[in-house]
Amino acid sequence: MKKAGRIEKLPPYLFAEIDKKIREALDKGVDVIKLGIGDPDRPTPGYIVERMQEEVTLPRNHSYPPDEGLMEFREAVSRYYKRRFGVELDPQKEVLPLIGSKEGIAHISACFIDPGDVNLVPDPGYPVYGIGTLFAGGETYRMPLLEGNGYLPDFSIIPEETARRARLMFLNYPNNPTGAVAGIDFFEKAVEFAKKHDVVVCHDSAYLEISFNGYRPVSFLEAPGARECGIEFGSLSKPFNMTGWRVGYAVGSAEVLEALYRYKTNIDSGNFKAVQFAGVEALDNPKAQEHIESMQLVYQERRDVVVQALKEAGWTVTAPKASFYVWAPVPQGYTSKDFVSYLLEKTGVVVTPGSGFGEYGEGYFRIALTVEVDRLKEAMDRIKGAVRYKG
Ligand SMILES: *Cc1c(COP(=O)(O)O)cnc(C)c1O
C-alpha cells in the first residue's frame, strides 16, 4: 500500500524502542516506575464528575453540539480570563472550544500555511507544533530554547528571510519539557516581533495553573496588543485531571479563531455537550480554586523530592517554578537515549529522553511528577543508587 508523504515522512515513533524495553522489563517481573508520560495520576475532582453524571442523562445533550461550542462554556472561559488575568474576552468571537487543545494546535497550521510557508517552533518542544506544520505542507524553523537564556527563544537570531516567510510562532510557557516560565516582558517582545513580521503567535498555556510557591504564571493575552496578533490555547486536561475528557479552548484574535472555526466545522462536530457543561462546572465551581491549590501542593512536594534527590546524586538543578516536569542534563558520556535506556535497565525507572523534543533537547532528560510521592521516592532512591552525576 502506498502511503501519503505526510505519513511516510513522520519521524519514527521515539518511544517505540523504550516501549519495547518496558515490555521486556515487565515480562521479567521488574517493578517498573513510569515517570515518562505527563498524564495526571489523580482522578478528576468529584464536583466535575457529578455534574457530568447529571448532564449525561439529559436528552438535550444527546444531539450534535453547536459548531461554535456551547455559549455556556464560552462564557465560563471568558469569566475565567476576567477573574484570573483581568482580561476581557467576547465569548461570541474570542473564545472557541476545542476537543482538547492538541486538536486545535494540530489544526491551526492548516488555516495559515501554504506550501513554502514557515512556522517558528520551539526546540525542545511539544512535538505537535512541528507535526501540524508538516501535515499542512509547511516548513519549520526551530527556535533553540537554551538553558543560558532561561529556555526562552532569542527572536534576534531568526534570519530576516525566515521571518518574512513565517506565518505562525508557537510558544509554550510554563514550558513542557523544560519547566521554564515566561514573564510579561517576554510576551511583549513576542507581540512586537509578530507585528513587525505579520506572524500569528500561538501560545500554548497547558500548564498555566501548575505552579509553585505562590508563583502565578501570566497569560499571553495580558500583553498589550496580544489579542490582535495571536491566540492562546488552553486546556482543562492538566489543571483538572481531565486528559481523557478532551476539552480545551482557544482564546484571542477573533480573526484567527474564525479561520480555525471554519476549518473545524468541516472536519469535526465539536465536544459532547455534557462534557462542555462539565467544563463549565470545572471552571466556575467555587471548589475550583481549592482543587487547584491542593493540586499545586501535591506537585510541589513531588518536585521537591526529585530535585533534592538529584542534588544528592551530584546534579546542580534548580527547582522549576511551574509545570509538572523536572528537566535535567544527562551525565557525561551518554546521549539522552542511552541514558534513558541505562536507567531503565539498571533501575526500572522510565524517564523521557530530551532528544524526543527536538535536537536542542539532546543532552537532557525529563522526569514527570505524575506518580504518588512514595513511588517517586522509591524511583529516586534507585536512581541515586545507580548514578553519580558528572557534567
Ligand atoms: C498535555 C499538553 C497539551 C495537550 O493537552 P490536551 O488539551 O489534553 O490536548 C498541549 N500542550 C502541551 C505542551 C502539553 O503538555
The ligand as a Tripos MOL2 file, in Angstrom:
@<TRIPOS>MOLECULE
LIG
   15    15     1     0     0
SMALL
NO_CHARGES

@<TRIPOS>ATOM
      1 C1         -0.6540   17.9950   27.5730 C.3       1 LIG1
      2 C2         -0.2770   19.0680   26.6370 C.ar      1 LIG1
      3 C3         -1.1810   19.5560   25.6830 C.ar      1 LIG1
      4 C4         -2.4640   18.8520   25.3090 C.3       1 LIG1
      5 O1         -3.4820   18.9710   26.1190 O.3       1 LIG1
      6 P1         -4.9460   18.4880   25.6880 P.3       1 LIG1
      7 O2         -5.7850   19.6640   25.9760 O.co2     1 LIG1
      8 O3         -5.2110   17.2970   26.5410 O.co2     1 LIG1
      9 O4         -4.9520   18.1380   24.2370 O.co2     1 LIG1
     10 C5         -0.8310   20.6460   24.9190 C.ar      1 LIG1
     11 N1          0.3780   21.2030   25.0460 N.ar      1 LIG1
     12 C6          1.2880   20.7480   25.9060 C.ar      1 LIG1
     13 C7          2.6100   21.4110   25.9790 C.3       1 LIG1
     14 C8          1.0000   19.6500   26.7190 C.ar      1 LIG1
     15 O5          1.9370   19.1750   27.5240 O.3       1 LIG1
@<TRIPOS>BOND
     1     1     2 1
     2     2     3 ar
     3     2    14 ar
     4     3     4 1
     5     3    10 ar
     6     4     5 1
     7     5     6 1
     8     6     7 2
     9     6     8 1
    10     6     9 1
    11    10    11 ar
    12    11    12 ar
    13    12    13 1
    14    12    14 ar
    15    14    15 1
@<TRIPOS>SUBSTRUCTURE
     1 LIG1         1 GROUP 0 **** ****
